Amino acid sequence: MKNRLRKKNHKKYLDDVALEISQASIWRKRLFQSQYNEFFLVTYERISEVPIYLRVAFSRYKLKYKISKVKSSPEYFDEGLIIFKIEAADYEKLVRYSGNNDGNQAI
């Protein structure tokens, strides 16, 4: 039962984590400079790296997500966007993708 509750909490916060990570300058910089499919762990164990808005939830529910830059996704994004993959660390089927402009592209 405990595992089911952990999964439910990871699912509940997945969209918020995807949005906040995609907007947080520390994570954007880290992801843009990384290799494709190189993942980073966003975890309650390193709370200072968690966006402020999510710190209480991460601490309370012991949340962990893997984030990475990927070349493609099952979701459609405009050409030229960099795709971030956000996945619950212990639940690989809980995944969101985010299309991101690297800031150097002309709009």
N, C-alpha and C positions, 0 to 999 in steps of 0.2 A: 504494500500500500504506500509506503514511504516513497518508493521509486516513482509510482504513478503521480504522486503529488509534485515531486521534483520536476517531472516532465511537463506537467500542467503549468507550473510556474515558468519554466523555460519558454513554453509556447506563448503564454500570456504576455511576456515581455519581449518577444522576438521582434515585433514590428518597431517598438520603441528603441531597442538596441540598434537595429538596422538604420533607423533615421538618425539617431544621435551619433553613432560611429561615423556615418557618412558625412556629418557636418562638423565633427570635432577635428580641429586643426592638427593635433598630435597624431591622431589615427590616419587622417588623410595623407599627411606627409609620409608617415611610415609605410602606408600601403602603396602610394604612388612610387616610392623609391624601392619597393621590394620587387622580387622576381615573381612571375606568375606562379600561382599555386603554393607560394610560401605562406604559411599561416602564422598568425599571432594569436595568443590567448588573451582574451579580455575576461578577467576573473575577479571575484571577490577577494582573492588572495593578494591582489595588487590593486587595492581600491583607489589609490591615487591616480591610476590610469583610466579609471571608469569615469565617463561624463558625470558631472555633479548631479544632474537630474535623476540619474539611475543608481546612485550609490546606496541609498537606503534599501532598494529592492535587491541589489546584488548582495549586500551584507545579510539581509534577512533570509533570503531564499538560496544563498550559496550558488549564485548563477555563474556559469562559465560558457563562453562562446568562442568559437574559432572564427577568425576573420582572415580573408585573403583576397588578393586580386586575381581574377580569372579571365581567361580569354573569351569565354562564351558562357551562356546560361540558357536554360529552357524558356526563360522569359525574354520578351522583345525589348530592346533598348535602341535608341537612335544610334546611327553609325557615328563612331568617333568617341563615344562615351567609354570610360574605364569602368569595368564591372567589379563591384565588391561582392563577395559571398560571405554571408553571415550565417553561421551554423551553430546550433546548440552543441557544445563539446561532447556530451554523452548521448546525444540523440540525433544521429546523422540525418534523419528524415525531417527534422525541424530546420528548414533553410529558407532564407530570404536573400534576394539579390538587390543591388542598388546600382543604378547607372550614374556615373559621376564625371563631371567636366573637370579636367585637371587644372583649370585656371589659366592655362597658357593658350587655350584655343580661342579663336575669334568667334564672336557670336553674331 
